[in-house]
């Protein structure tokens, strides 16, 4: 995805990159916020609260960390966004469509346990507004890396970007795992200090 929607590619398809990327960011943010709100609302009815919720969050966070450090992918659909859209629709249409799918995080291949951790945390909030903020932040974080391609205006720049993305996969896995571990530690500490 990162190498498909570039200024170079959009120019070749007679689209404006700025319009496509704006639609992508809005779609990703909207999908994350909507899924988060739905899970938070559902959690308001059936999620555990207090120490139990924090304990479950800690277990999920440490599980996501272990999965990522082991280099294992969690269970997921084995589907990607439809690349045929690039030639069938206007840029803003596939930008929004790709954003909606990728912003939800679970509608395409899931490469990190942190995706499920975010949605688990949304459910455990038991609050649609709080979970919408968390989900929206997740959706936005899924979209922002696409802004990094704004300088790709030649095939050489595209090859350079592909090399950089490949080189960043290992460090990104460690950073993601560290973030999950941090959530786990914080949740465990809060659970130990929380009341029933």
MDTraj code that builds the backbone (N, CA, C; nanometers):
import mdtraj as md
import numpy as np

residues = "UNK UNK UNK UNK UNK UNK UNK UNK UNK UNK UNK UNK UNK UNK UNK UNK UNK UNK UNK UNK UNK UNK UNK UNK UNK UNK UNK UNK UNK UNK UNK UNK UNK UNK UNK UNK UNK UNK UNK UNK UNK UNK UNK UNK UNK UNK UNK UNK UNK UNK UNK UNK UNK UNK UNK UNK UNK UNK UNK UNK UNK UNK UNK UNK UNK UNK UNK UNK UNK UNK UNK UNK UNK UNK UNK UNK UNK UNK UNK UNK UNK UNK UNK UNK UNK UNK UNK UNK UNK UNK UNK UNK UNK UNK UNK UNK UNK UNK UNK UNK UNK UNK UNK UNK UNK UNK UNK UNK UNK UNK UNK UNK UNK UNK UNK UNK UNK UNK UNK UNK UNK UNK UNK UNK UNK UNK UNK UNK UNK UNK UNK UNK UNK UNK UNK UNK UNK UNK UNK UNK UNK UNK UNK UNK UNK UNK UNK UNK UNK UNK UNK UNK UNK UNK UNK UNK UNK UNK UNK UNK UNK UNK UNK UNK UNK UNK UNK UNK UNK UNK UNK UNK UNK UNK UNK UNK UNK UNK UNK UNK UNK UNK UNK UNK UNK UNK UNK UNK UNK UNK UNK UNK UNK UNK UNK UNK".split()
xyz = np.array([
    [0.0827, -0.1196, 0.0000],
    [0.0000, 0.0000, 0.0000],
    [0.0867, 0.1253, 0.0000],
    [0.1884, 0.1217, 0.0848],
    [0.2734, 0.2396, 0.0995],
    [0.3388, 0.2794, -0.0318],
    [0.3732, 0.1823, -0.1134],
    [0.4392, 0.2141, -0.2396],
    [0.3413, 0.2266, -0.3562],
    [0.2124, 0.2033, -0.3330],
    [0.1124, 0.2140, -0.4403],
    [0.0564, 0.3552, -0.4537],
    [0.0352, 0.4218, -0.3423],
    [-0.0252, 0.5557, -0.3464],
    [0.0839, 0.6587, -0.3188],
    [0.1573, 0.6913, -0.4232],
    [0.2647, 0.7902, -0.4157],
    [0.2339, 0.9017, -0.5143],
    [0.2980, 1.0164, -0.5012],
    [0.2796, 1.1207, -0.6030],
    [0.3123, 1.0702, -0.7440],
    [0.4137, 0.9847, -0.7551],
    [0.4499, 0.9282, -0.8847],
    [0.3363, 0.8437, -0.9417],
    [0.2836, 0.7525, -0.8608],
    [0.1745, 0.6666, -0.9057],
    [0.0470, 0.7434, -0.9343],
    [0.0151, 0.8383, -0.8485],
    [-0.1070, 0.9167, -0.8682],
    [-0.0976, 1.0012, -0.9943],
    [0.0187, 1.0551, -1.0219],
    [0.0377, 1.1322, -1.1452],
    [0.0161, 1.0421, -1.2670],
    [0.0663, 0.9196, -1.2598],
    [0.0491, 0.8244, -1.3696],
    [-0.0956, 0.7840, -1.3907],
    [-0.1768, 0.7915, -1.2850],
    [-0.3197, 0.7588, -1.2968],
    [-0.4048, 0.8838, -1.3151],
    [-0.3416, 0.9983, -1.3361],
    [-0.4087, 1.1271, -1.3568],
    [-0.4921, 1.1682, -1.2355],
    [-0.4419, 1.1390, -1.1169],
    [-0.5067, 1.1800, -0.9925],
    [-0.4139, 1.2724, -0.9156],
    [-0.4712, 1.3473, -0.8230],
    [-0.3901, 1.4322, -0.7352],
    [-0.3626, 1.3573, -0.6060],
    [-0.2346, 1.3420, -0.5734],
    [-0.1959, 1.2680, -0.4541],
    [-0.2567, 1.3303, -0.3288],
    [-0.2599, 1.4615, -0.3212],
    [-0.3115, 1.5277, -0.2009],
    [-0.4585, 1.4922, -0.1764],
    [-0.5372, 1.4781, -0.2810],
    [-0.6789, 1.4418, -0.2664],
    [-0.6908, 1.2965, -0.2222],
    [-0.6144, 1.2088, -0.2862],
    [-0.6190, 1.0662, -0.2517],
    [-0.5757, 1.0432, -0.1077],
    [-0.4668, 1.1070, -0.0657],
    [-0.4158, 1.0854, 0.0695],
    [-0.5105, 1.1447, 0.1743],
    [-0.5731, 1.2576, 0.1435],
    [-0.6702, 1.3155, 0.2374],
    [-0.7878, 1.2200, 0.2563],
    [-0.8368, 1.1618, 0.1466],
    [-0.9480, 1.0663, 0.1562],
    [-0.9052, 0.9427, 0.2345],
    [-0.7825, 0.8999, 0.2137],
    [-0.7296, 0.7837, 0.2849],
    [-0.7241, 0.8107, 0.4359],
    [-0.6721, 0.9261, 0.4733],
    [-0.6604, 0.9598, 0.6157],
    [-0.7986, 0.9710, 0.6801],
    [-0.8921, 1.0376, 0.6136],
    [-1.0281, 1.0510, 0.6673],
    [-1.0932, 0.9135, 0.6815],
    [-1.0781, 0.8284, 0.5795],
    [-1.1364, 0.6943, 0.5855],
    [-1.0784, 0.6121, 0.6985],
    [-0.9482, 0.6177, 0.7149],
    [-0.8818, 0.5410, 0.8192],
    [-0.9225, 0.5893, 0.9585],
    [-0.9256, 0.7188, 0.9770],
    [-0.9678, 0.7775, 1.1046],
    [-1.1129, 0.7413, 1.1352],
    [-1.2000, 0.7521, 1.0354],
    [-1.3424, 0.7217, 1.0549],
    [-1.3637, 0.5754, 1.0896],
    [-1.2935, 0.4851, 1.0202],
    [-1.3097, 0.3424, 1.0482],
    [-1.2625, 0.3080, 1.1885],
    [-1.1479, 0.3615, 1.2272],
    [-1.0972, 0.3344, 1.3609],
    [-1.1908, 0.3869, 1.4685],
    [-1.2393, 0.5089, 1.4505],
    [-1.3301, 0.5677, 1.5500],
    [-1.4623, 0.4916, 1.5565],
    [-1.5158, 0.4521, 1.4417],
    [-1.6439, 0.3812, 1.4395],
    [-1.6328, 0.2436, 1.5041],
    [-1.5290, 0.1688, 1.4682],
    [-1.5122, 0.0369, 1.5293],
    [-1.4849, 0.0501, 1.6784],
    [-1.4033, 0.1474, 1.7156],
    [-1.3776, 0.1689, 1.8573],
    [-1.5049, 0.2023, 1.9340],
    [-1.5855, 0.2928, 1.8790],
    [-1.7112, 0.3310, 1.9459],
    [-1.8044, 0.2116, 1.9610],
    [-1.8136, 0.1301, 1.8553],
    [-1.9015, 0.0123, 1.8617],
    [-1.8538, -0.0847, 1.9695],
    [-1.7244, -0.1087, 1.9754],
    [-1.6715, -0.1993, 2.0770],
    [-1.6865, -0.1413, 2.2174],
    [-1.6644, -0.0105, 2.2307],
    [-1.6821, 0.0533, 2.3612],
    [-1.8263, 0.0464, 2.4086],
    [-1.9198, 0.0674, 2.3167],
    [-2.0622, 0.0588, 2.3526],
    [-2.0975, -0.0838, 2.3937],
    [-2.0485, -0.1822, 2.3194],
    [-2.0716, -0.3223, 2.3539],
    [-2.0098, -0.3544, 2.4894],
    [-1.8911, -0.3020, 2.5118],
    [-1.8245, -0.3238, 2.6396],
    [-1.8998, -0.2632, 2.7564],
    [-1.9741, -0.1556, 2.7307],
    [-2.0556, -0.0954, 2.8365],
    [-2.1628, -0.1904, 2.8873],
    [-2.2024, -0.2840, 2.8044],
    [-2.3040, -0.3822, 2.8442],
    [-2.2438, -0.5076, 2.9059],
    [-2.1294, -0.5529, 2.8510],
    [-2.0816, -0.6846, 2.8915],
    [-1.9346, -0.6907, 2.9351],
    [-1.8619, -0.5831, 2.9327],
    [-1.7198, -0.5891, 2.9691],
    [-1.7021, -0.5905, 3.1200],
    [-1.5985, -0.6595, 3.1683],
    [-1.5666, -0.6524, 3.3110],
    [-1.5169, -0.5120, 3.3447],
    [-1.5182, -0.4798, 3.4711],
    [-1.4742, -0.3466, 3.5139],
    [-1.3664, -0.3597, 3.6210],
    [-1.3028, -0.2470, 3.6508],
    [-1.2071, -0.2404, 3.7609],
    [-1.0877, -0.3308, 3.7422],
    [-1.0539, -0.4006, 3.8502],
    [-0.9350, -0.4843, 3.8524],
    [-0.9408, -0.5942, 3.7453],
    [-1.0568, -0.6524, 3.7231],
    [-1.0695, -0.7597, 3.6234],
    [-1.0379, -0.7081, 3.4828],
    [-1.0910, -0.5913, 3.4498],
    [-1.0658, -0.5339, 3.3172],
    [-0.9182, -0.5028, 3.2991],
    [-0.8576, -0.4449, 3.4001],
    [-0.7150, -0.4114, 3.3925],
    [-0.6291, -0.5382, 3.3833],
    [-0.6663, -0.6403, 3.4570],
    [-0.5942, -0.7670, 3.4507],
    [-0.6029, -0.8297, 3.3128],
    [-0.7221, -0.8288, 3.2534],
    [-0.7386, -0.8822, 3.1183],
    [-0.6591, -0.8014, 3.0163],
    [-0.6565, -0.6707, 3.0346],
    [-0.5786, -0.5856, 2.9445],
    [-0.4296, -0.6178, 2.9562],
    [-0.3820, -0.6386, 3.0787],
    [-0.2407, -0.6728, 3.0988],
    [-0.2065, -0.8050, 3.0307],
    [-0.2920, -0.9049, 3.0466],
    [-0.2676, -1.0354, 2.9839],
    [-0.2649, -1.0211, 2.8316],
    [-0.3613, -0.9477, 2.7772],
    [-0.3664, -0.9277, 2.6316],
    [-0.2426, -0.8526, 2.5819],
    [-0.1999, -0.7535, 2.6570],
    [-0.0828, -0.6748, 2.6160],
    [0.0439, -0.7586, 2.6171],
    [0.0632, -0.8387, 2.7214],
    [0.1816, -0.9241, 2.7256],
    [0.1750, -1.0316, 2.6174],
    [0.0548, -1.0791, 2.5875],
    [0.0381, -1.1759, 2.4785],
    [0.0748, -1.1148, 2.3444],
    [0.0297, -0.9912, 2.3193],
    [0.0637, -0.9222, 2.1943],
    [0.2134, -0.8995, 2.1847],
    [0.2740, -0.8622, 2.2958],
    [0.4196, -0.8411, 2.2994],
    [0.4932, -0.9695, 2.2644],
    [0.4548, -1.0799, 2.3266],
    [0.5214, -1.2080, 2.3014],
    [0.5041, -1.2511, 2.1555],
    [0.3854, -1.2333, 2.1025],
    [0.3585, -1.2690, 1.9632],
    [0.4479, -1.1902, 1.8688],
    [0.4584, -1.0603, 1.8933],
    [0.5395, -0.9745, 1.8068],
    [0.6883, -1.0058, 1.8180],
    [0.7361, -1.0280, 1.9402],
    [0.8785, -1.0600, 1.9572],
    [0.9151, -1.1938, 1.8941],
    [0.8194, -1.2852, 1.8915],
    [0.8429, -1.4161, 1.8295],
    [0.8341, -1.4082, 1.6767],
    [0.7917, -1.2925, 1.6257],
    [0.7779, -1.2771, 1.4812],
    [0.6586, -1.3520, 1.4239],
    [0.5614, -1.3807, 1.5077],
    [0.4425, -1.4556, 1.4658],
    [0.3284, -1.3606, 1.4352],
    [0.2530, -1.3945, 1.3346],
    [0.1328, -1.3160, 1.3031],
    [0.0131, -1.3770, 1.3750],
    [-0.0745, -1.2934, 1.4268],
    [-0.1959, -1.3474, 1.4878],
    [-0.2906, -1.3984, 1.3790],
    [-0.3916, -1.4727, 1.4211],
    [-0.4909, -1.5214, 1.3259],
    [-0.5565, -1.4004, 1.2583],
    [-0.5829, -1.4128, 1.1297],
    [-0.6509, -1.3060, 1.0571],
    [-0.7006, -1.3575, 0.9232],
    [-0.7794, -1.2735, 0.8579],
    [-0.8183, -1.3001, 0.7193],
    [-0.6923, -1.2895, 0.6356],
    [-0.6845, -1.3654, 0.5324],
    [-0.5713, -1.3529, 0.4409],
    [-0.6183, -1.2818, 0.3154],
    [-0.6440, -1.1537, 0.3314],
    [-0.6876, -1.0726, 0.2181],
    [-0.6197, -0.9371, 0.2239],
    [-0.5979, -0.8815, 0.1094],
    [-0.5408, -0.7483, 0.0967],
    [-0.6472, -0.6570, 0.0368],
    [-0.6190, -0.5292, 0.0346],
    [-0.7093, -0.4380, -0.0357],
    [-0.7033, -0.4719, -0.1845],
    [-0.8085, -0.4425, -0.2562],
    [-0.8186, -0.4757, -0.3973],
    [-0.7392, -0.3754, -0.4806],
    [-0.6265, -0.4195, -0.5348],
    [-0.5420, -0.3295, -0.6133],
    [-0.6050, -0.2893, -0.7462],
    [-0.7066, -0.3632, -0.7902],
    [-0.7759, -0.3260, -0.9140],
    [-0.8471, -0.1912, -0.8999],
    [-0.8760, -0.1531, -0.7758],
    [-0.9414, -0.0230, -0.7536],
    [-0.8553, 0.0913, -0.8045],
    [-0.7228, 0.0731, -0.8006],
    [-0.6322, 0.1799, -0.8439],
    [-0.6603, 0.2245, -0.9866],
    [-0.7085, 0.1337, -1.0700],
    [-0.7324, 0.1662, -1.2102],
    [-0.8809, 0.1755, -1.2444],
    [-0.9665, 0.1397, -1.1489],
    [-1.1102, 0.1395, -1.1750],
    [-1.1816, 0.2630, -1.1203],
    [-1.1236, 0.3288, -1.0193],
    [-1.1922, 0.4387, -0.9527],
    [-1.1043, 0.5635, -0.9463],
    [-1.1668, 0.6736, -0.9139],
    [-1.0929, 0.7979, -0.8900],
    [-1.0127, 0.7836, -0.7606],
    [-0.9094, 0.8658, -0.7478],
    [-0.8208, 0.8578, -0.6330],
    [-0.8909, 0.8716, -0.4996],
    [-0.9855, 0.9643, -0.4898],
    [-1.0512, 0.9836, -0.3606],
    [-1.1362, 0.8635, -0.3238],
    [-1.1881, 0.7891, -0.4231],
    [-1.2705, 0.6717, -0.3945],
    [-1.1845, 0.5589, -0.3377],
    [-1.0754, 0.5237, -0.4079],
    [-0.9940, 0.4156, -0.3529],
    [-0.9158, 0.4619, -0.2309],
    [-0.8842, 0.5908, -0.2224],
    [-0.8200, 0.6407, -0.1014],
    [-0.9084, 0.6188, 0.0200],
    [-1.0336, 0.6581, 0.0092],
    [-1.1280, 0.6395, 0.1208],
    [-1.1534, 0.4917, 0.1469],
    [-1.1695, 0.4142, 0.0404],
    [-1.1953, 0.2712, 0.0568],
    [-1.0807, 0.1975, 0.1231],
    [-0.9590, 0.2262, 0.0788],
    [-0.8425, 0.1644, 0.1421],
    [-0.8301, 0.2117, 0.2868],
    [-0.8547, 0.3401, 0.3098],
    [-0.8465, 0.3927, 0.4455],
    [-0.9448, 0.3252, 0.5392],
    [-1.0676, 0.3049, 0.4919],
    [-1.1682, 0.2381, 0.5751],
    [-1.1251, 0.0962, 0.6116],
    [-1.0725, 0.0238, 0.5139],
    [-1.0312, -0.1144, 0.5397],
    [-0.9094, -0.1219, 0.6317],
    [-0.8110, -0.0397, 0.6046],
    [-0.6879, -0.0452, 0.6834],
    [-0.7039, 0.0225, 0.8198],
    [-0.7902, 0.1226, 0.8281],
    [-0.8139, 0.1896, 0.9559],
    [-0.8837, 0.1001, 1.0563],
    [-0.9657, 0.0066, 1.0066],
    [-1.0294, -0.0899, 1.0963],
    [-0.9278, -0.1913, 1.1464],
    [-0.8226, -0.2128, 1.0697],
    [-0.7133, -0.2986, 1.1142],
    [-0.7357, -0.4472, 1.0990],
    [-0.8596, -0.4939, 1.1000],
    [-0.8866, -0.6376, 1.0980],
    [-0.9496, -0.6848, 0.9672],
    [-0.9659, -0.5961, 0.8710],
    [-1.0292, -0.6341, 0.7454],
    [-0.9284, -0.6795, 0.6407],
    [-0.8023, -0.6716, 0.6734],
    [-0.6943, -0.7191, 0.5866],
    [-0.5976, -0.7993, 0.6729],
    [-0.4857, -0.8390, 0.6158],
    [-0.3879, -0.9177, 0.6912],
    [-0.3391, -0.8390, 0.8126],
    [-0.3444, -0.9032, 0.9286],
    [-0.2997, -0.8425, 1.0541],
    [-0.1577, -0.8916, 1.0799],
    [-0.0641, -0.7988, 1.0915],
    [0.0764, -0.8368, 1.1070],
    [0.1280, -0.8250, 1.2493],
    [0.0479, -0.7727, 1.3405],
    [0.0931, -0.7544, 1.4784],
    [-0.0216, -0.7774, 1.5758],
    [0.0116, -0.8344, 1.6896],
    [-0.0888, -0.8562, 1.7934],
    [-0.1428, -0.7270, 1.8513],
    [-0.0728, -0.6175, 1.8292],
    [-0.1159, -0.4884, 1.8822],
    [-0.2498, -0.4446, 1.8236],
    [-0.2795, -0.4871, 1.7011],
    [-0.4087, -0.4528, 1.6402],
    [-0.5206, -0.5058, 1.7278],
    [-0.5135, -0.6331, 1.7648],
    [-0.6174, -0.6914, 1.8503],
    [-0.6147, -0.6309, 1.9906],
    [-0.4969, -0.5948, 2.0382],
    [-0.4857, -0.5310, 2.1690],
    [-0.5641, -0.4002, 2.1733],
    [-0.5537, -0.3211, 2.0672],
    [-0.6270, -0.1937, 2.0623],
    [-0.7771, -0.2188, 2.0701],
    [-0.8263, -0.3145, 1.9916],
    [-0.9719, -0.3389, 1.9916],
    [-1.0163, -0.4010, 2.1238],
    [-0.9333, -0.4819, 2.1858],
    [-0.9626, -0.5370, 2.3183],
    [-0.9720, -0.4222, 2.4199],
    [-0.8782, -0.3290, 2.4120],
    [-0.8795, -0.2139, 2.5027],
    [-1.0049, -0.1290, 2.4812],
    [-1.0461, -0.1124, 2.3568],
    [-1.1693, -0.0366, 2.3289],
    [-1.2885, -0.1023, 2.3964],
    [-1.2980, -0.2341, 2.3852],
    [-1.4083, -0.3065, 2.4476],
    [-1.4029, -0.2912, 2.5992],
    [-1.2835, -0.3014, 2.6555],
    [-1.2707, -0.2942, 2.8008],
    [-1.2982, -0.1550, 2.8575],
    [-1.2916, -0.0500, 2.7743],
    [-1.3243, 0.0828, 2.8269],
    [-1.4692, 0.0887, 2.8717],
    [-1.5555, 0.0149, 2.8023],
    [-1.6982, 0.0190, 2.8338],
    [-1.7607, 0.1533, 2.8026],
    [-1.6937, 0.2324, 2.7225],
    [-1.7397, 0.3677, 2.6912],
    [-1.7241, 0.3942, 2.5419],
    [-1.8350, 0.4220, 2.4741],
    [-1.8273, 0.4502, 2.3302],
    [-1.7422, 0.5738, 2.3007],
    [-1.7585, 0.6854, 2.3732],
    [-1.6752, 0.8022, 2.3416],
    [-1.5258, 0.7781, 2.3650],
    [-1.4903, 0.7156, 2.4772],
    [-1.3483, 0.6897, 2.5054],
    [-1.2904, 0.5937, 2.4027],
    [-1.3664, 0.4906, 2.3691],
    [-1.3189, 0.3926, 2.2716],
    [-1.3122, 0.4534, 2.1315],
    [-1.4010, 0.5470, 2.1003],
    [-1.3943, 0.6149, 1.9697],
    [-1.2653, 0.6958, 1.9595],
    [-1.2248, 0.7603, 2.0683],
    [-1.0972, 0.8336, 2.0685],
    [-0.9791, 0.7389, 2.0502],
    [-0.9805, 0.6281, 2.1223],
    [-0.8733, 0.5301, 2.1111],
    [-0.8697, 0.4700, 1.9705],
    [-0.9860, 0.4293, 1.9196],
    [-0.9931, 0.3725, 1.7852],
    [-0.9566, 0.4739, 1.6781],
    [-0.9988, 0.5987, 1.6959],
    [-0.9632, 0.7028, 1.6002],
    [-0.8131, 0.7276, 1.5975],
    [-0.7511, 0.7259, 1.7150],
    [-0.6049, 0.7420, 1.7215],
    [-0.5365, 0.6257, 1.6507],
    [-0.5896, 0.5051, 1.6686],
    [-0.5346, 0.3883, 1.6006],
    [-0.5488, 0.4047, 1.4486],
    [-0.6675, 0.4428, 1.4026],
    [-0.6886, 0.4619, 1.2592],
    [-0.5977, 0.5678, 1.2019],
    [-0.5804, 0.6756, 1.2750],
    [-0.4911, 0.7824, 1.2299],
    [-0.3465, 0.7335, 1.2247],
    [-0.3074, 0.6552, 1.3239],
    [-0.1695, 0.6025, 1.3241],
    [-0.1456, 0.5079, 1.2077],
    [-0.2514, 0.4425, 1.1598],
    [-0.2382, 0.3545, 1.0433],
    [-0.2257, 0.4358, 0.9142],
    [-0.2750, 0.5587, 0.9145],
    [-0.2754, 0.6405, 0.7926],
    [-0.1521, 0.7287, 0.7798],
    [-0.1012, 0.7773, 0.8897],
    [0.0072, 0.8749, 0.8873],
    [0.1322, 0.8276, 0.8119],
    [0.1716, 0.6991, 0.8194],
    [0.2911, 0.6587, 0.7446],
    [0.2822, 0.6853, 0.5941],
    [0.1625, 0.6903, 0.5401],
    [0.1489, 0.7157, 0.3966],
    [0.1932, 0.8572, 0.3596],
    [0.1936, 0.9468, 0.4560],
    [0.2413, 1.0830, 0.4296],
    [0.3913, 1.0818, 0.3966],
    [0.4625, 0.9804, 0.4437],
    [0.6069, 0.9718, 0.4201],
    [0.6429, 0.9541, 0.2728],
    [0.5464, 0.9187, 0.1901],
    [0.5770, 0.8967, 0.0476],
    [0.5635, 1.0246, -0.0348],
    [0.5367, 1.1359, 0.0285],
    [0.5107, 1.2597, -0.0455],
    [0.6259, 1.3010, -0.1371],
    [0.7473, 1.2553, -0.1098],
    [0.8622, 1.2920, -0.1922],
    [0.8917, 1.1934, -0.3048],
    [0.8096, 1.0889, -0.3169],
    [0.8341, 0.9881, -0.4198],
    [0.7799, 1.0375, -0.5537],
    [0.8713, 1.0907, -0.6346],
    [0.8320, 1.1471, -0.7640],
    [0.9091, 1.0858, -0.8802],
    [0.9877, 0.9798, -0.8506],
    [1.0643, 0.9137, -0.9561],
    [1.0759, 0.7649, -0.9225],
    [1.1019, 0.6806, -1.0228],
    [1.1214, 0.5384, -0.9938],
    [1.2360, 0.5123, -0.8962],
    [1.3419, 0.5913, -0.9044],
    [1.4544, 0.5739, -0.8115],
    [1.4110, 0.6014, -0.6682],
    [1.3314, 0.7045, -0.6491],
    [1.2819, 0.7360, -0.5148],
    [1.1901, 0.6255, -0.4632],
    [1.1133, 0.5646, -0.5520],
    [1.0250, 0.4547, -0.5135],
    [1.1068, 0.3321, -0.4701],
    [1.2123, 0.3002, -0.5432],
    [1.2999, 0.1883, -0.5052],
    [1.3664, 0.2165, -0.3706],
    [1.4091, 0.3405, -0.3493],
    [1.4712, 0.3777, -0.2225],
    [1.3723, 0.3624, -0.1070],
    [1.2489, 0.4043, -0.1285],
    [1.1454, 0.3899, -0.0261],
    [1.1218, 0.2424, 0.0054],
    [1.1141, 0.1586, -0.0963],
    [1.0920, 0.0150, -0.0746],
    [1.2032, -0.0457, 0.0096],
    [1.3269, -0.0063, -0.0161],
    [1.4393, -0.0555, 0.0639],
    [1.4282, -0.0083, 0.2094],
    [1.3913, 0.1172, 0.2281],
    [1.3791, 0.1705, 0.3644],
    [1.2678, 0.1015, 0.4423],
    [1.1568, 0.0748, 0.3755],
    [1.0450, 0.0057, 0.4413],
    [1.0888, -0.1341, 0.4834],
    [1.1552, -0.2056, 0.3943],
    [1.2021, -0.3407, 0.4267],
    [1.3003, -0.3380, 0.5448],
    [1.3882, -0.2393, 0.5481],
    [1.4862, -0.2290, 0.6564],
    [1.4213, -0.1919, 0.7893],
    [1.3066, -0.1257, 0.7855],
    [1.2407, -0.0800, 0.9080],
    [1.1520, -0.1858, 0.9725],
    [1.1278, -0.2971, 0.9056],
    [1.0350, -0.3966, 0.9597],
    [1.0812, -0.4546, 1.0933],
    [1.2075, -0.4885, 1.1052],
    [1.2588, -0.5429, 1.2320],
    [1.2484, -0.4443, 1.3464],
    [1.3017, -0.3235, 1.3300],
    [1.2877, -0.2245, 1.4373],
    [1.1418, -0.1918, 1.4697],
    [1.0563, -0.1900, 1.3692],
    [0.9144, -0.1605, 1.3948],
    [0.8516, -0.2689, 1.4814],
    [0.8905, -0.3944, 1.4590],
    [0.8384, -0.5045, 1.5403],
    [0.8792, -0.4865, 1.6858],
    [1.0044, -0.4476, 1.7083],
    [1.0532, -0.4275, 1.8456],
    [0.9819, -0.3103, 1.9119],
    [0.9634, -0.2017, 1.8386],
    [0.8938, -0.0842, 1.8937],
    [0.7502, -0.1194, 1.9299],
    [0.6833, -0.1919, 1.8420],
    [0.5452, -0.2328, 1.8680],
    [0.5368, -0.3224, 1.9906],
    [0.6277, -0.4193, 1.9982],
    [0.6291, -0.5100, 2.1130],
    [0.6567, -0.4338, 2.2429],
    [0.7460, -0.3370, 2.2366],
    [0.7776, -0.2558, 2.3543],
    [0.6563, -0.1756, 2.3991],
    [0.5840, -0.1202, 2.3023],
    [0.4617, -0.0471, 2.3360],
    [0.3590, -0.1362, 2.4027],
    [0.3414, -0.2580, 2.3491],
    [0.2470, -0.3528, 2.4103],
    [0.2907, -0.3887, 2.5518],
    [0.4216, -0.4110, 2.5701],
    [0.4722, -0.4430, 2.7041],
    [0.4471, -0.3276, 2.7999],
    [0.4649, -0.2054, 2.7514],
    [0.4379, -0.0880, 2.8351],
    [0.2923, -0.0813, 2.8791],
    [0.2020, -0.1112, 2.7862],
    [0.0593, -0.1152, 2.8209],
    [0.0354, -0.2242, 2.9244],
    [0.1000, -0.3394, 2.9061],
    [0.0832, -0.4498, 3.0009],
    [0.1318, -0.4150, 3.1397],
    [0.2477, -0.3526, 3.1485],
    [0.3018, -0.3131, 3.2797],
    [0.2096, -0.2112, 3.3462],
    [0.1666, -0.1101, 3.2702],
    [0.0790, -0.0072, 3.3267],
    [-0.0526, -0.0681, 3.3749],
    [-0.1107, -0.1563, 3.2931],
    [-0.2375, -0.2186, 3.3326],
    [-0.2193, -0.3063, 3.4560],
    [-0.1083, -0.3798, 3.4623],
    [-0.0835, -0.4658, 3.5787],
    [-0.0657, -0.3830, 3.7055],
    [0.0096, -0.2740, 3.6959],
    [0.0310, -0.1871, 3.8119],
    [-0.1016, -0.1270, 3.8581],
    [-0.1805, -0.0797, 3.7623],
    [-0.3114, -0.0235, 3.7990],
    [-0.4040, -0.1290, 3.8583],
    [-0.3992, -0.2505, 3.8028],
    [-0.4843, -0.3585, 3.8548],
    [-0.4481, -0.3919, 3.9984],
    [-0.3187, -0.3917, 4.0285],
    [-0.2759, -0.4221, 4.1660],
    [-0.3189, -0.3125, 4.2626],
    [-0.3259, -0.1900, 4.2142],
    [-0.3658, -0.0798, 4.3022],
    [-0.5140, -0.0510, 4.3019],
    [-0.5886, -0.1140, 4.2103],
    [-0.7312, -0.0849, 4.1973],
    [-0.8130, -0.1653, 4.2968],
    [-0.9291, -0.1107, 4.3232],
    [-1.0248, -0.1836, 4.4042],
    [-1.0922, -0.2887, 4.3200],
    [-1.1863, -0.3572, 4.3782],
    [-1.2600, -0.4607, 4.3085],
    [-1.3277, -0.4050, 4.1888],
])
top = md.Topology()
chain = top.add_chain()
for i, resn in enumerate(residues, 1):
    res = top.add_residue(resn, chain, resSeq=i)
    for name in ("N", "CA", "C"):
        top.add_atom(name, md.element.get_by_symbol(name[0]), res)
traj = md.Trajectory(xyz[None], top)
